[in-house]
Structure formats: C-alpha cells, structure tokens
Amino acid sequence: MSVHRAFDEARFGRERTLNLRAHLPTGEQAAEWVERWLRERQAAKSDEVLIVTGRGNGSEGGTPVVREAVARRLASLRRRNVVESVAEHTPGAFVVRLAPLRALFEVPKRRREPAVRQRPDPAAISGLGAETRALLRQLALRSLEALGLRRPGEKYVTEEILRQFVALSAALPAEGDREAALRETIRRTLDEYDAL
C-alpha cells in the first residue's frame, strides 16, 4: 500500500470511499453508482467522501470516460444540493463535501436538470406508518417555516410532504427496512434545522 493510499484510508476509511476502479463500470454505470452512493452518504450524515475513478489510462483512445461521466454527475448533484463542493484529490480521485440534508429542499427548479422522480400520488403517503407520516409533516412545516411561511395552508403542507418524500427516498438504501431508514433520515434533517 502506498503512503498516499494509507493516508486516504486513515482519513476516509472504507465506508466513506467509493472505488470505481475496482468494478470497471461504463461511464453511465459509474455516474448512476456515484449518485446513489452520494445520496446514501448524505442521508448517513457523512461530511467528506472520496471517489476513486482512476485516471482513464486504460480507456479507449486515452479518454477518461468514467472520470468525465463522474465529473458531469458531480456538477449536476452540486446544482441539486446533494454535493456542496468537489475538489480533485489526485488525477484519479475526487474529494466531495456533501451538503446538509435540509439543502435538498432549497433547490431551485432548473430546466437543464432532469426530474429526480415522478411526483407520487398523495395516496402513496397514506401507505406509510403513522409515525413516518407525522415526521414528514413536522419536517414539511419546518421547511416551509424556513422559507418564511408561518401558517401555510394544507395544500402547501401536502405538497411539501410529497416533495420531501421524493427527495429523501432517493437517499435510502435499496435493501432493508426502507421506512425505518426514512424515519431516521427525517430525524437527521430535523436536527439540522434545530442547529440553525
């Protein structure tokens, strides 16, 4: 192990390092993995993470396909407030500082950015447990209050609940008890609002 890798291991550890070189993905696969992984790390309250793309020396034509696809996705995630900042760590790696969870609700609409997901039917929320729905409502009220709406109408609250459900669901792991993970993510976001 090189000295540089040893320092990276000490600084980031395995849980906060995504090594794409080990899997040899296509550019599109790498971008999808990066987005899913960063959203999970954001929900887990990781601060800084390391993404190893490799330099692309083995790529056809010498073009670093994975690195460029990841760089484009990181720029997109920065505009959507998943990523706070990106810095080149080495020619084959990025250090990414993740945005706080509450930043997901401060994202301005942009035409160039694809929609994260289709807006769910309000009835879908009714399938969640009472505790989860209460936490989503509490978070919606806090978010709207942060935007300056002190007594929002029920329509605004419902829309905010749905928006938050979509944004936070994207950060949940695919396996396990997703509703429990959602509740934990909501609590972390509420803690961020409390810290303001």
CORRACOR-V312388 format. One record per residue. RES is the residue in one small letter. D_LAST is the distance of its C-alpha to the last C-alpha in Angstrom with 1 decimal. Layout:
# CORRACOR-V312388
[[RES/D_LAST] [RES/D_LAST]]
This chain:
# CORRACOR-V312388
[[m/41.9] [s/41.2] [v/39.2] [h/36.6] [r/36.2] [a/36.0] [f/33.1] [d/31.4] [e/32.1] [a/30.6] [r/27.4] [f/26.7] [g/29.0] [r/30.5] [e/27.5] [r/25.6] [t/28.8] [l/30.5] [n/34.0] [l/35.6] [r/38.8] [a/39.8] [h/40.0] [l/41.6] [p/39.9] [t/40.7] [g/38.2] [e/37.1] [q/36.8] [a/34.7] [a/32.3] [e/32.0] [w/31.5] [v/28.9] [e/26.8] [r/27.2] [w/26.5] [l/23.3] [r/21.9] [e/22.8] [r/21.3] [q/18.0] [a/18.1] [a/19.1] [k/16.0] [s/18.4] [d/17.2] [e/20.4] [v/23.6] [l/27.2] [i/29.4] [v/33.1] [t/35.1] [g/38.2] [r/39.8] [g/42.0] [n/45.2] [g/46.8] [s/45.9] [e/48.7] [g/49.4] [g/47.0] [t/44.1] [p/40.9] [v/40.3] [v/37.6] [r/35.7] [e/35.9] [a/34.8] [v/31.8] [a/30.9] [r/31.1] [r/29.0] [l/26.3] [a/26.3] [s/26.1] [l/23.2] [r/21.3] [r/22.0] [r/20.7] [n/17.3] [v/18.6] [v/19.3] [e/17.2] [s/20.4] [v/23.9] [a/26.3] [e/30.0] [h/30.5] [t/34.2] [p/36.6] [g/36.1] [a/32.4] [f/28.9] [v/25.7] [v/22.8] [r/19.1] [l/17.3] [a/14.4] [p/11.5] [l/12.8] [r/10.5] [a/12.3] [l/15.4] [f/14.8] [e/14.4] [v/17.9] [p/20.4] [k/23.8] [r/26.3] [r/30.0] [r/30.7] [e/28.4] [p/30.0] [a/28.4] [v/26.8] [r/28.7] [q/30.6] [r/28.7] [p/29.7] [d/31.7] [p/29.8] [a/32.4] [a/31.2] [i/28.0] [s/30.4] [g/31.7] [l/28.5] [g/28.4] [a/27.2] [e/24.3] [t/23.1] [r/23.6] [a/21.6] [l/18.6] [l/18.9] [r/19.2] [q/16.1] [l/14.1] [a/16.0] [l/15.2] [r/11.4] [s/11.9] [l/14.4] [e/12.4] [a/9.8] [l/13.2] [g/14.4] [l/16.7] [r/16.7] [r/19.9] [p/20.7] [g/24.2] [e/25.1] [k/26.1] [y/22.6] [v/21.1] [t/23.9] [e/23.5] [e/19.8] [i/20.8] [l/23.5] [r/21.4] [q/18.9] [f/21.9] [v/23.5] [a/20.6] [l/19.9] [s/23.6] [a/24.2] [a/22.3] [l/24.4] [p/27.4] [a/30.7] [e/32.1] [g/31.4] [d/29.7] [r/27.5] [e/26.3] [a/25.1] [a/23.4] [l/21.7] [r/20.5] [e/19.1] [t/17.3] [i/15.9] [r/14.7] [r/13.0] [t/11.3] [l/10.2] [d/8.9] [e/6.7] [y/5.4] [d/5.5] [a/3.8] [l/0.0]]
